[in-house]
Each structure stands twice: as structure tokens, then as C-alpha cells.
Amino acid sequence: MAKAKKAKKKARTKKKANREVLVVASKVKDYIKAQGLQSSAEVVPMLSEKIYSMLDEASERTKGNHRATVRPHDL
């Protein structure tokens, strides 16, 4: 059972690695810099993954409501 979990997690990680970044890195870094902070190299890809997660959840909610349009309240 543990092997199946590891294999599933590894497949999920591999899938994430192939995803396109959904945010403008310079804008994200400028925003963080304006807060008087520095950003690590992992901030932009992690933010993009969070956005993918939000969009995946919104898509599931939309499908669950038998709609074809993702609306703001789905987020």
C-alpha cells in the first residue's frame, strides 16, 4: 500500500513539473519587493501551483453544478 502512495505522489510531482507558470514572475517579485521583502527562487513556481489548485477546485465545482462556465464564486 505504501508503494502505491509513493508512486501516486511521484506521478503527481512529475505532472506538476511539466506545468506552465501562470503568473508573471517580475510582477510577483516587484510586489514582494514593495513589501520590503525578498523572494526566493521557489516563490513563483509555488504560487503558480496554488493557482492551478484553485482552478482545479473551481473546475470541479463548476462541473458539479452542471455548468460549462467557471464563475468568480467557484473560486
C-alpha positions, 0 to 999 in steps of 0.5 A: 500500500505504501508503494502505491502512495509513493508512486501516486505522489511521484506521478503527481510531482512529475505532472506538476513539473511539466506545468506552465507558470501562470503568473508573471514572475517580475510582477510577483517579485516587484510586489514582494519587493514593495513589501520590503521583502525578498523572494526566493527562487521557489516563490513563483513556481509555488504560487503558480501551483496554488493557482492551478489548485484553485482552478482545479477546485473551481473546475470541479465545482463548476462541473458539479453544478452542471455548468460549462462556465467557471464563475468568480464564486467557484473560486 
